[in-house]
Amino acid sequence: MKIWNIAVDNKTTVYLLIVVILIFGYRSYQALPREAAPDITIPLVIVSTPYVGVSPSTSKAHHPADGAGAQGMKDLKQITSVSKEGLSTVRVEFNTGSISTRPCAAFATR
């Protein structure tokens, strides 16, 4: 006899087995050890500067972090700059293997 024939003939047993598996899975998931608030440090600095009434090209030109000041920093991964009307945002990302507080602090002093 094939397994699907047995399942069709014994619907109640199959439903009961599914419920038991779901309950066992839920209880196992709840028993997994995990931290409530793990200590994760993301090496990322976001600088946002509002320039009311200024065009995007002008606000991008006046942003000092987008220039050569941040380019020479150690462990620098990526610099992304977005300028909109009245707002300029620079996102500086550092390598995850680096000690993240030093590059972020160095960027903040520039």
Secondary structure, DSSP 8 states (H G I E B T S, - for coil): --HHHHHHHTHHHHHHHHHHHHHHHHHHHHHS---SS------EEEEEEE-TT--HHHHHHT-GGGTHHHHT-TTEEEEEEEEETTEEEEEEEE-TTS-THHHHHHHHH-
